[in-house]
Amino acid sequence: MQKKADAPQDPAMRREYFQKFGASAINDAHFISIYIDEQLASECGMISPTQLLSSPPYNTLGYTIQQYTSTAQYTPELGITDATKQPVLTLNRPAFYGFWGNVFNSVMDNKPAETYQLLIQFIEHVQANNEAVYKAWMQEDQNTKQPKAGLSSFVFTTLTDSQAKLLLKPIEVAELQGSIRKFLCGRGCCADLQDLNSEYRFPVNPRGFVESVATRVGQDIVDPSYGFKSPLQGIIDRETIALTKPKPKPVIVEKPKEAKKEKPKEGDAEKKPKKPKKAPLDPALYPAGPAPEKLIIKTLQLSAQPVTETQPVCTFCQAPLRFNIQPCKIPTNYKQFITQTSKTLQLPLQPAQVTLISAQHNNYQTNKSQPVAKTLPSQKFVLLELGYNTAFKKVHEENLKTVMQMKGNGFLVRIAKPSDEARTFTFDGIDSYKTNMQLDASFSLDNYCYCVEADSIRQGVIDLMEMFKDRYLWIAEWDDLKKRNDKYFPKKK
Ligand SMILES: [Zn+2]
């Protein structure tokens, strides 16, 4: 494999050179994972939390992103012991819903990025490769234990808009920071994710806040049912209050004379500490005049009124809901996918599989100058990294470790804005990791990682797709190392 140090110096030539490496890596792959950076959100016109935090009024409030994403429980009754560590949900609910409400509204109003349509084409190509190799195995050897088909594609992202999840179904998608569309009980009374109506938008006022205005008919924000003791007590109180409230039932308009019997007796009020039940309609308010001849039946619909509080509350305990956004974390199921893929790549191939994989890429057998062992084909893995972001350094480091885990059968294609950091493929402790992975000392990530420079993720994916689709035009020349070198490394005269 051509070493990265040999990359052409001219930017346009270098871009094309690495695009061809990338397009070939995708073409040959049997497993793919795609990482999508938050950067795609701002490219599509959505509000990024990082940008929002540094703009007024949130920059003057002084809360940190950790406080906005805190998973600590909503605990106003404990008081604030250390204000710098308290979640904004507890300290300042209007600011909490204003901040995330802005992000939520921009996500809900935004059209899906067309980039996903191109990603689907890459994924489907890799899945077809995988399926063909799996079928070849089945034809070759029907006696031994059948290998599991397993997953061949995975998408993981620091985006919180859930568009990948919605558009890439049924492909496995992991959201490393959670989803802005989902809500959790602020008190953690249960782990159920709760949704808002998709038409709903937060009414963020010009000051950047969502004020607590309860517009539920018959209740006010200071109503006792909004007060809260504990999850269980909350449910008990809510049910108790519900019992004392008028229930929807037919209102029978009767003659005032008969209605007088329903008035509470004087002694009743002393026995019960709670307010006496109100009659659905006070007979005293009946218009004077002759009683109607027929009975008129009406229905009160208190419970059917829409709940339209601007600060959403938990369905179960009525504590405030928090947005399901967490500190970035790579989930276990993705790590399992990588481990499983790495094991599959090390499996010896059947002759039918060798023939099939060789046919996919005509370089494996035509280059006779290389030792035979190195020309033997194997299944391949590709990691497509869309965007490079120093804020998610840990994710990029994890991706490099993934390439090492594939032991020469995995490649990383990074689409990023031109920068020295984006072109550098290393991390602290790489040597000890190399030893742990039992990799040869000569193993260099530079031979397996390619940075395709582009001004935006969108443009980078489009460029790569064009190169991928035109592959038949350039692959023969590309696979001929002499021709390749003549084109990209012309001898200086
Ligand atoms: Zn709850």
Boltz pocket constraint, residues with backbone or C-beta under 6 A from the ligand:
constraints:
  - pocket:
      binder: B
      contacts: [[A, 185], [A, 186], [A, 187], [A, 188], [A, 189], [A, 190], [A, 231], [A, 314], [A, 315], [A, 316], [A, 317], [A, 318], [A, 319]]
      max_distance: 6.0
